[in-house]
Every structure is written in C-alpha cells, then in structure tokens.
Amino acid sequence: MKAAIQAVEFNHQVQQLLAACDLPTEDLLLPVTARRLFGCQLDGRLAGLVGVEIHGPDALLRSLAVADSARGKALGAALLAYAEQYAAAQGVQTIYLLTTTAETFFAQRGYSLAQRVAAPAAIAATQQFSGLCPAAAAFMLKRLNQPAG
C-alpha cells in the first residue's frame, strides 16, 4: 500500500510522532513562514513526517520521523525524496540536516558530513541548529539542482 504524502499542520499527532522518535518539537510552535511539514497516513494514523525550512538557496531538513508500526516500508526514503523535490522546486541549492541517529541512512542517500562552522548564517541561526540539537549531532549536506557536467 502506497501512502500519499501531503502537507500537514503541526498538531497533536505530529507532536506525538516526533516525541516517540525523540525529535524536538519546541520550535515547531513558533511561526516560521518558510517551514513546511509533509506527512502521510497509514490506516488513518500519521505514519511518517518530514519538515523543510527554506532560507534562500539553502534549506534545513528536519523532523524526519517514521512510526514504529510503519518502519521497513521505505517510508522514510519516500518522505526524504519528497522533501528534496519540494526544496529543489523552491530553488534550494543545498539542503542541510542535523542527526544523532540516522547518519548512515542519510549518507546512503547522498548526504555528506560537513563542519558546523561552515553552516550558512541562516541555517546556523535556526533554533534547531543553535540549541535544540546537541553539539554532537552530525551536520550533513546535499547539493540539489546540480548542473550536468
């Protein structure tokens, strides 16, 4: 069964899924006009979620979460691909993320480690970057919209 991915608003189901995956939610209550959340449901329940915060040519991927009951169905990969396509369509050139648990997952999908000090100012200014994610979190990036050559 293929789940449709669509825009979602921050709500109780989103908060529960993120909490179950040990992901921060504190800053999601704050209005950020460039943030979009995308999710999908299985059997009437939120099964997966991903967020993208766009900051000009850069974006912060955040809140990639899959419910325990939906794991092993490639939902995380589908959500990631959807978020990347959305970001690319908005003109994003580089997408960044912080992770404490999924470095291998992202590396297998084209992300590479980067130095936190090299983060663009807009990314470094996000609450997730500056305080919510621990300093030990892996900082990764992926270039989008690369010209052929």
Long-range contacts (C-beta under 8 A, 24 or more apart in sequence): 1-42, 3-40, 3-41, 3-42, 3-47, 3-48, 3-75, 3-78, 4-40, 5-38, 5-39, 5-40, 5-48, 5-78, 5-79, 5-82, 6-38, 6-39, 6-40, 7-36, 7-37, 7-38, 8-37, 8-38, 8-39, 8-46, 8-49, 9-37, 10-37, 13-45, 13-46, 14-39, 14-46, 14-49, 16-46, 17-46, 17-48, 17-49, 17-65, 17-67, 18-49, 18-63, 18-65, 20-65, 20-67, 20-68, 21-65, 21-66, 22-101, 23-63, 23-65, 24-128, 24-132, 24-133, 26-127, 26-132, 27-126, 27-127, 27-128, 27-132, 28-63, 30-127, 36-86, 37-63, 38-79, 38-82, 38-83, 38-86, 39-79, 40-75, 40-78, 40-79, 42-69, 42-70, 47-75, 48-75, 48-76, 48-78, 48-79, 49-79, 50-79, 50-80, 50-82, 50-83, 51-83, 52-83, 52-86, 52-87, 52-95, 53-126, 54-87, 54-90, 54-92, 55-120, 55-122, 55-123, 55-126, 56-122, 57-91, 57-92, 57-93, 57-94, 58-92, 58-93, 58-94, 58-95, 58-96, 58-120, 58-122, 58-123, 59-87, 59-90, 59-92, 59-94, 59-95, 59-96, 60-95, 60-96, 60-97, 60-123, 60-126, 60-128, 60-129, 61-87, 61-95, 61-96, 61-97, 62-97, 62-98, 62-128, 64-97, 64-102, 76-105, 77-109, 80-106, 80-109, 84-142, 84-144, 87-144, 88-144, 88-145, 91-145, 92-144, 92-145, 93-143, 93-144, 93-145, 94-120, 94-141, 94-142, 94-143, 94-144, 95-141, 95-142, 95-144, 96-120, 96-123, 96-139, 96-140, 96-141, 97-139, 97-140, 97-141, 98-128, 98-129, 98-133, 98-137, 98-138, 98-139, 98-140, 99-137, 99-138, 99-140, 100-133, 100-134, 100-136, 100-137, 100-138, 103-138, 103-140, 106-140, 106-142, 107-140, 109-142, 110-142, 111-140, 111-141, 111-142, 112-140, 112-141, 112-142, 113-138, 113-139, 113-140, 114-139, 114-140, 114-141, 115-139
